[in-house]
Amino acid sequence: MANPQGSTEHRIEMVEYYFQDQLRWSFGFENPNKAAALIASLLPLLWMVAQAGWRIRRPTLKWPLVLFGSAVLCAGWWLLFMTYSRGGIVAAAAGFLYIGWRERTIFMARENRARLTLALITTLCVAVLFATTNAAERSTQWVGKHEGSVENRFELWRGGLEMIAQIPQGVGRGKSGAVYMQWFQPLNSTTRYRTLVNSYLTFAAEQGLAIFGCVIFAAAAFWAGTNNPNCRWGIQAVTTGAQGSLVAFVTAGLFSTTMEEWVLWVFPAACMLVLASITIRSKERQPWLRTLKVATGAGLGICAALYGSGWDATWGEPLRIADQGETIRVKPAHITPQRHFLVWVDEAVLGEDAGKLLRRLALERNAVVSVGGEARGDEVLVVTGESVSRLSASESGRELVLIAPARIEETTATAILRAAKSVTMFTPSFDDDGRVAFWRKAAAETGIKPLQLEGVGSQVEWVWDDLVNKL
């Protein structure tokens, strides 16, 4: 996919996160949300281990083990709360809601009242920890208020859905954040992103809906094929704990790009191996046709929901984005464009947010703006900085716009200016490297009058609006 920034490498730096004056524990991860995802998927497994104590008949051994298991579970929740990760807390809660639903008949049995009582006491202890660690305050502070972290996510996810709808083939691995900032982020927003802060939107936007649908099909087939609610009590506790862990892991992926961290797959991978082993050894297996129907429905349904939601979010937007391989094209959505610009981007001239500048050009000049690719047709060719070296005298008969062009061979520069149908040249007011003097001389020899961009050197994004008005 064409990218005005070119290829970029992202370096992950360790930073510390705080809530108010409290350090958010990250346990060695670069982000506390990833630590929270790991703990959230671990907690259902701790519950599973704690259930083993109830199978012991000897009271003097049974109750110490049962109480110890509950204490360890509370300690795990406390560690989760110290990350202050709202997504991690929601993920863990989802895992235990699933466990409660699967175990409801066991908890409600008359002979298991002690188990129900201890479960309620443990839940109360967890609630107290939730309140006393201030995790509750962070989890609810966005309600009724403008809270940047939440609002930015909603804005980002909306752009991610638009990206999926308009570029369903995918933008390429590792490019979702950059493409969003260039082509889908509101023009007045300056927040920087590496991903879409959602494992599923990021994967679908980068790899495309077809690959994403295949992954959903495989995941749904595995879940439906290994879901056996009729196994005996001991095995049921294992399967329920493993499934609860997977539910927590899957839920955590909704709120952060956690699934890119391979360490976080340790517990889910172990759970999948356990569930697969139990299913293989079990005499009761799900019918393959039912599994196929569930998986197909999940794959098609989720992809259709993402695609439809993306077009619904796009409906009121003034621009449409199209990826044409080497070229990305921006065009007005609701009016007939009057002009067509082909832009060769040099980031040293247009800055790291070149895509936003070009969207503003499309809006203000009611034009189709293409980025990259070769000139053809009646496009106005906009050449910036070093990209002028791609030009040759063969570009005769074309409207040409030069923005802070770099120095090239003197005879080539003169030939280009003479061959073009018309030339609009913008030169900076500060001549940092001699390019201004060079092109003013070439312009004087061909009878062209350059337009000076006041108050800038070779980087012109600060006066972009003024420049656009002169095109």
C-alpha positions as CSV (number, residue, x, y, z in Angstrom):
1,M,0.0,0.0,0.0
2,A,1.3,3.5,-0.8
3,N,2.3,5.3,2.3
4,P,3.5,8.9,2.3
5,Q,5.7,8.2,5.3
6,G,7.6,5.4,3.5
7,S,8.6,2.4,5.5
8,T,9.1,3.0,9.2
9,E,10.5,1.0,12.1
10,H,8.9,1.2,15.5
11,R,11.1,1.0,18.6
12,I,9.4,-0.1,21.8
13,E,10.7,1.8,24.7
14,M,10.0,1.0,28.3
15,V,7.9,3.7,30.0
16,E,6.2,3.9,33.3
17,Y,2.4,4.3,33.5
18,Y,0.6,6.0,36.4
19,F,-2.9,6.4,37.6
20,Q,-3.0,9.6,39.7
21,D,0.2,9.1,41.8
22,Q,0.0,5.3,41.8
23,L,2.4,3.3,39.6
24,R,0.6,0.8,37.3
25,W,2.4,-2.5,37.6
26,S,3.5,-3.9,34.3
27,F,5.6,-6.9,35.4
28,G,8.3,-6.3,32.8
29,F,5.9,-5.7,29.8
30,E,6.1,-2.4,28.0
31,N,2.5,-1.8,28.8
32,P,0.4,-2.7,31.9
33,N,-2.5,-3.8,29.7
34,K,-0.4,-6.8,28.4
35,A,0.5,-7.8,32.0
36,A,-3.2,-7.5,32.8
37,A,-4.1,-9.8,29.9
38,L,-1.7,-12.4,31.2
39,I,-3.1,-12.3,34.7
40,A,-6.7,-12.3,33.5
41,S,-6.1,-15.6,31.6
42,L,-4.2,-17.0,34.6
43,L,-7.0,-16.4,37.1
44,P,-9.5,-19.0,35.7
45,L,-6.6,-21.6,35.9
46,L,-6.0,-20.7,39.5
47,W,-9.7,-21.3,40.1
48,M,-9.4,-24.7,38.3
49,V,-6.5,-25.7,40.6
50,A,-8.4,-24.6,43.7
51,Q,-11.3,-26.9,42.8
52,A,-9.1,-29.9,43.4
53,G,-9.4,-29.3,47.1
54,W,-13.1,-30.1,47.1
55,R,-12.4,-33.6,46.0
56,I,-10.4,-34.4,49.1
57,R,-12.5,-36.3,51.7
58,R,-10.4,-35.7,54.8
59,P,-11.6,-32.4,56.4
60,T,-8.2,-31.7,58.1
61,L,-6.6,-31.6,54.7
62,K,-9.5,-30.4,52.6
63,W,-10.3,-27.1,54.2
64,P,-6.7,-25.8,54.5
65,L,-6.3,-26.5,50.8
66,V,-9.6,-25.0,49.9
67,L,-9.0,-21.8,51.9
68,F,-5.5,-21.5,50.5
69,G,-6.8,-21.8,47.0
70,S,-9.3,-18.9,47.7
71,A,-6.5,-16.8,49.2
72,V,-4.3,-17.4,46.1
73,L,-7.2,-16.4,43.9
74,C,-7.7,-13.2,45.8
75,A,-4.0,-12.5,45.5
76,G,-4.2,-12.9,41.8
77,W,-7.1,-10.5,41.5
78,W,-5.1,-8.0,43.6
79,L,-2.1,-8.2,41.2
80,L,-4.6,-7.6,38.4
81,F,-6.0,-4.5,40.1
82,M,-2.5,-3.1,40.6
83,T,-2.1,-2.9,36.8
84,Y,-5.2,-0.6,36.8
85,S,-6.1,-2.0,33.4
86,R,-9.8,-1.7,32.8
87,G,-9.6,-4.0,29.8
88,G,-7.8,-6.7,31.9
89,I,-10.4,-6.4,34.7
90,V,-13.3,-6.7,32.2
91,A,-11.5,-9.7,30.7
92,A,-11.1,-11.5,34.0
93,A,-14.7,-10.7,34.9
94,A,-15.9,-12.2,31.6
95,G,-13.9,-15.4,32.3
96,F,-15.5,-15.8,35.7
97,L,-18.9,-15.0,34.5
98,Y,-18.5,-17.9,32.0
99,I,-17.3,-20.1,34.8
100,G,-20.3,-19.2,37.0
101,W,-22.7,-19.9,34.1
102,R,-21.1,-23.3,33.4
103,E,-20.9,-24.3,37.1
104,R,-24.3,-22.9,38.1
105,T,-25.9,-26.3,38.6
106,I,-23.1,-27.5,40.8
107,F,-23.1,-24.4,43.0
108,M,-26.9,-24.6,43.5
109,A,-26.9,-28.3,44.5
110,R,-27.9,-28.7,48.2
111,E,-24.7,-30.7,49.0
112,N,-22.5,-27.9,47.6
113,R,-23.7,-25.1,49.8
114,A,-20.3,-24.8,51.4
115,R,-18.8,-24.3,48.0
116,L,-21.3,-21.6,47.2
117,T,-20.7,-19.9,50.5
118,L,-17.0,-19.8,50.0
119,A,-17.4,-18.5,46.4
120,L,-19.6,-15.7,47.7
121,I,-17.0,-14.8,50.4
122,T,-14.2,-14.9,47.9
123,T,-16.2,-12.6,45.6
124,L,-16.8,-10.2,48.4
125,C,-13.0,-10.1,49.2
126,V,-12.3,-9.4,45.6
127,A,-14.8,-6.6,45.6
128,V,-13.1,-5.0,48.6
129,L,-9.7,-5.3,47.0
130,F,-11.2,-3.7,43.9
131,A,-12.4,-0.7,45.9
132,T,-9.4,-0.2,48.2
133,T,-6.8,-0.3,45.3
134,N,-8.5,2.5,43.5
135,A,-9.0,0.2,40.5
136,A,-12.7,0.9,40.9
137,E,-12.1,4.7,40.6
138,R,-10.1,4.3,37.4
139,S,-12.7,1.8,35.9
140,T,-15.5,4.2,36.4
141,Q,-13.9,7.7,36.0
142,W,-14.9,7.9,32.3
143,V,-18.7,7.7,33.1
144,G,-20.3,11.0,32.6
145,K,-16.9,12.7,31.9
146,H,-14.6,13.4,29.0
147,E,-11.9,10.8,29.5
148,G,-9.2,10.8,26.7
149,S,-8.2,7.2,26.9
150,V,-11.8,5.9,26.3
151,E,-12.8,8.6,23.8
152,N,-9.6,8.1,21.8
153,R,-10.3,4.4,21.6
154,F,-13.8,4.9,20.3
155,E,-12.5,7.4,17.7
156,L,-9.7,5.0,16.7
157,W,-12.0,2.0,16.5
158,R,-14.4,3.9,14.2
159,G,-11.5,4.7,11.9
160,G,-10.4,1.1,12.0
161,L,-13.8,0.0,10.9
162,E,-13.7,2.5,8.1
163,M,-10.3,1.2,7.1
164,I,-11.7,-2.4,6.9
165,A,-14.6,-1.3,4.8
166,Q,-12.7,0.8,2.3
167,I,-9.6,-1.4,2.1
168,P,-10.9,-4.9,2.8
169,Q,-7.8,-6.5,1.3
170,G,-5.7,-5.2,4.2
171,V,-3.1,-2.5,4.5
172,G,-0.1,-4.7,5.4
173,R,1.5,-6.1,8.6
174,G,2.4,-3.4,11.1
175,K,0.9,-0.5,9.1
176,S,-2.5,-0.1,10.6
177,G,-1.5,2.7,13.0
178,A,0.3,4.7,10.3
179,V,-2.4,4.3,7.7
180,Y,-5.1,5.3,10.3
181,M,-3.2,8.5,11.2
182,Q,-2.6,9.4,7.6
183,W,-6.0,8.6,6.0
184,F,-8.7,8.0,8.6
185,Q,-7.8,10.0,11.7
186,P,-9.8,13.3,12.2
187,L,-7.7,16.1,10.7
188,N,-7.6,18.0,14.0
189,S,-6.4,15.0,16.0
190,T,-2.6,14.6,16.8
191,T,-2.6,11.4,18.9
192,R,0.0,8.9,17.6
193,Y,-0.8,5.2,17.2
194,R,1.2,2.1,16.3
195,T,-1.9,-0.2,16.1
196,L,-5.6,0.1,16.4
197,V,-5.5,-0.8,20.1
198,N,-7.7,-3.8,19.4
199,S,-6.3,-7.1,18.5
200,Y,-9.1,-8.0,16.1
201,L,-9.5,-4.7,14.3
202,T,-5.7,-4.5,13.9
203,F,-5.5,-8.0,12.5
204,A,-8.5,-7.5,10.1
205,A,-7.2,-4.1,8.9
206,E,-3.7,-5.3,8.3
207,Q,-4.2,-8.9,7.0
208,G,-7.6,-8.3,5.3
209,L,-11.1,-9.6,5.9
210,A,-10.5,-12.9,4.0
211,I,-7.6,-14.0,6.2
212,F,-9.4,-12.7,9.3
213,G,-12.5,-14.7,8.4
214,C,-10.5,-17.9,8.0
215,V,-9.0,-17.3,11.5
216,I,-12.4,-16.8,13.0
217,F,-13.7,-19.9,11.3
218,A,-10.8,-22.0,12.7
219,A,-11.3,-20.5,16.2
220,A,-15.0,-21.1,16.2
221,A,-14.5,-24.7,14.9
222,F,-12.1,-25.4,17.7
223,W,-14.5,-24.0,20.3
224,A,-17.5,-25.8,19.0
225,G,-15.6,-29.1,18.5
226,T,-14.1,-29.1,22.0
227,N,-17.1,-27.9,23.9
228,N,-18.4,-31.0,25.8
229,P,-20.7,-30.0,28.7
230,N,-21.5,-33.7,29.6
231,C,-18.1,-34.8,30.9
232,R,-17.8,-36.0,34.5
233,W,-17.2,-33.5,37.4
234,G,-13.4,-33.7,37.6
235,I,-12.9,-33.2,33.9
236,Q,-15.7,-30.6,33.8
237,A,-13.7,-28.4,36.2
238,V,-10.7,-28.7,34.0
239,T,-12.6,-27.9,30.8
240,T,-14.5,-25.0,32.4
241,G,-11.2,-23.5,33.8
242,A,-9.5,-23.8,30.5
243,Q,-12.5,-22.3,28.6
244,G,-12.8,-19.5,31.1
245,S,-9.1,-18.7,30.6
246,L,-9.7,-18.6,26.8
247,V,-12.7,-16.3,27.3
248,A,-10.6,-13.9,29.4
249,F,-7.8,-13.9,26.8
250,V,-10.2,-13.3,23.9
251,T,-11.9,-10.5,25.8
252,A,-8.6,-8.8,26.7
253,G,-7.9,-8.5,23.0
254,L,-10.9,-6.2,22.5
255,F,-9.3,-3.4,24.5
256,S,-5.6,-3.6,23.5
257,T,-3.3,-5.2,21.0
258,T,-2.3,-7.9,23.4
259,M,-2.3,-10.8,21.0
260,E,0.9,-9.6,19.3
261,E,2.9,-10.5,22.4
262,W,3.8,-14.2,22.1
263,V,4.3,-14.6,25.9
264,L,0.6,-14.0,26.4
265,W,-0.2,-17.0,24.3
266,V,1.4,-19.4,26.8
267,F,-1.7,-20.0,28.9
268,P,-4.2,-20.0,25.9
269,A,-2.0,-22.5,24.1
270,A,-1.8,-24.8,27.1
271,C,-5.6,-24.5,27.5
272,M,-6.2,-25.4,23.8
273,L,-3.9,-28.5,24.2
274,V,-5.8,-29.6,27.2
275,L,-9.2,-29.2,25.6
276,A,-8.0,-30.9,22.4
277,S,-6.6,-33.8,24.5
278,I,-9.9,-34.2,26.5
279,T,-11.9,-34.1,23.3
280,I,-9.8,-36.7,21.5
281,R,-10.1,-39.1,24.5
282,S,-13.8,-38.4,25.0
283,K,-16.4,-40.8,23.7
284,E,-18.9,-37.9,23.3
285,R,-17.9,-35.6,20.5
286,Q,-19.8,-32.8,18.7
287,P,-21.2,-33.7,15.2
288,W,-18.8,-32.4,12.6
289,L,-21.7,-30.9,10.6
290,R,-22.8,-28.8,13.5
291,T,-19.3,-27.7,14.2
292,L,-18.9,-26.7,10.5
293,K,-22.2,-24.7,10.6
294,V,-21.2,-22.9,13.8
295,A,-17.7,-22.0,12.4
296,T,-19.0,-20.9,9.0
297,G,-21.7,-18.8,10.6
298,A,-19.2,-17.2,13.0
299,G,-16.6,-16.4,10.3
300,L,-19.1,-15.0,7.8
301,G,-21.2,-13.2,10.5
302,I,-18.3,-11.4,12.2
303,C,-16.7,-10.4,8.9
304,A,-20.1,-9.1,7.6
305,A,-20.6,-7.2,10.9
306,L,-17.2,-5.5,10.6
307,Y,-17.7,-4.6,7.0
308,G,-21.2,-3.3,7.4
309,S,-20.2,-1.3,10.5
310,G,-17.3,0.2,8.6
311,W,-19.6,1.4,5.8
312,D,-22.1,2.7,8.3
313,A,-19.3,4.7,10.0
314,T,-18.1,5.9,6.6
315,W,-21.5,7.0,5.3
316,G,-21.3,10.6,6.5
317,E,-17.6,11.1,5.8
318,P,-16.7,13.6,3.0
319,L,-13.9,11.5,1.5
320,R,-13.4,8.0,0.3
321,I,-10.1,6.1,0.4
322,A,-9.1,3.5,-2.2
323,D,-5.9,1.4,-2.2
324,Q,-4.8,0.7,-5.7
325,G,-1.5,-1.2,-5.0
326,E,1.3,1.3,-5.6
327,T,-1.2,4.2,-5.4
328,I,-3.6,5.3,-2.7
329,R,-6.4,7.6,-3.9
330,V,-8.6,10.0,-2.0
331,K,-11.7,11.4,-3.6
332,P,-14.8,13.4,-2.6
333,A,-17.7,11.1,-1.5
334,H,-20.8,13.2,-2.3
335,I,-19.8,15.6,-5.1
336,T,-18.2,15.4,-8.5
337,P,-14.5,16.2,-8.3
338,Q,-13.2,19.1,-10.4
339,R,-9.5,18.4,-10.5
340,H,-7.1,15.5,-10.2
341,F,-3.8,15.8,-8.4
342,L,-1.0,13.2,-8.5
343,V,1.4,13.8,-5.6
344,W,4.9,12.5,-5.3
345,V,5.6,12.8,-1.6
346,D,8.9,13.7,0.2
347,E,8.4,13.6,3.9
348,A,11.2,16.1,4.4
349,V,8.9,18.6,2.8
350,L,5.4,17.6,3.7
351,G,6.2,16.2,7.2
352,E,5.2,13.0,8.9
353,D,1.4,13.7,8.5
354,A,1.5,14.1,4.7
355,G,-1.7,12.1,4.3
356,K,-3.6,14.6,6.4
357,L,-2.3,17.5,4.2
358,L,-3.4,15.7,1.1
359,R,-6.9,15.0,2.5
360,R,-7.2,18.7,3.2
361,L,-6.1,19.3,-0.4
362,A,-8.9,17.0,-1.7
363,L,-11.5,18.7,0.5
364,E,-10.5,22.3,-0.1
365,R,-10.0,21.9,-3.9
366,N,-12.8,19.4,-4.5
367,A,-10.2,17.1,-6.1
368,V,-9.2,13.5,-6.5
369,V,-5.7,13.2,-4.9
370,S,-3.5,10.2,-5.8
371,V,-0.3,9.4,-4.0
372,G,2.6,7.6,-5.7
373,G,2.5,5.9,-9.0
374,E,3.4,7.2,-12.5
375,A,1.8,10.2,-14.1
376,R,-0.8,9.6,-16.7
377,G,-3.8,11.3,-18.2
378,D,-4.6,14.9,-17.4
379,E,-3.5,14.8,-13.7
380,V,-1.8,17.8,-12.2
381,L,1.5,16.5,-11.1
382,V,2.6,17.8,-7.7
383,V,6.3,17.1,-7.0
384,T,7.8,17.7,-3.6
385,G,11.4,17.9,-2.4
386,E,13.7,15.0,-3.5
387,S,11.0,13.4,-5.7
388,V,11.8,16.0,-8.4
389,S,14.7,13.7,-9.3
390,R,12.0,11.3,-10.8
391,L,11.0,14.0,-13.4
392,S,12.3,14.2,-16.9
393,A,11.7,16.3,-19.9
394,S,9.3,13.7,-21.2
395,E,6.7,15.2,-18.8
396,S,5.8,17.7,-21.6
397,G,2.4,19.1,-21.9
398,R,1.5,18.4,-18.2
399,E,0.5,20.8,-15.5
400,L,3.3,20.8,-13.0
401,V,3.4,22.0,-9.4
402,L,6.8,22.1,-7.7
403,I,6.9,22.4,-3.9
404,A,10.3,23.2,-2.4
405,P,12.0,21.0,-5.0
406,A,15.5,19.7,-4.3
407,R,18.5,20.6,-6.5
408,I,19.0,18.4,-9.6
409,E,21.1,18.6,-12.8
410,E,20.9,22.2,-14.1
411,T,20.2,21.3,-17.7
412,T,17.5,18.8,-16.6
413,A,15.8,21.4,-14.5
414,T,15.6,23.9,-17.4
415,A,14.4,21.2,-19.8
416,I,11.6,20.1,-17.4
417,L,10.3,23.7,-16.9
418,R,10.3,24.4,-20.6
419,A,8.6,21.1,-21.5
420,A,5.7,21.4,-19.0
421,K,2.3,22.8,-20.1
422,S,2.3,25.1,-17.1
423,V,4.4,25.3,-14.0
424,T,3.5,26.6,-10.5
425,M,6.6,26.7,-8.3
426,F,6.6,27.2,-4.5
427,T,10.0,28.1,-3.0
428,P,10.7,28.5,0.8
429,S,11.7,31.9,2.2
430,F,14.7,30.3,4.0
431,D,17.3,28.8,1.7
432,D,18.8,26.1,3.9
433,D,20.6,24.1,1.3
434,G,20.8,26.3,-1.9
435,R,17.6,24.9,-3.5
436,V,15.9,28.2,-3.6
437,A,18.6,30.0,-5.4
438,F,19.0,27.1,-7.8
439,W,15.3,27.0,-8.9
440,R,14.9,30.7,-9.0
441,K,17.7,30.8,-11.5
442,A,16.2,28.0,-13.5
443,A,12.8,29.8,-13.4
444,A,14.3,33.1,-14.5
445,E,15.8,31.4,-17.6
446,T,12.4,30.0,-18.6
447,G,10.2,33.0,-17.7
448,I,8.5,31.4,-14.6
449,K,7.8,33.5,-11.5
450,P,8.2,31.4,-8.3
451,L,5.8,31.9,-5.4
452,Q,7.5,32.3,-2.1
453,L,6.3,30.5,1.0
454,E,6.8,32.9,3.9
455,G,8.3,31.9,7.2
456,V,9.4,28.4,6.3
457,G,12.3,26.4,5.1
458,S,12.1,23.2,3.1
459,Q,9.3,21.8,5.4
460,V,6.1,23.5,4.4
461,E,3.2,21.9,6.4
462,W,2.9,25.0,8.5
463,V,1.8,27.1,5.5
464,W,-0.1,24.3,3.7
465,D,-3.5,26.1,3.8
466,D,-2.0,29.2,2.1
467,L,-0.3,27.0,-0.4
468,V,-3.5,25.1,-1.3
469,N,-5.4,28.3,-1.9
470,K,-2.9,29.2,-4.6
471,L,-3.2,26.0,-6.6
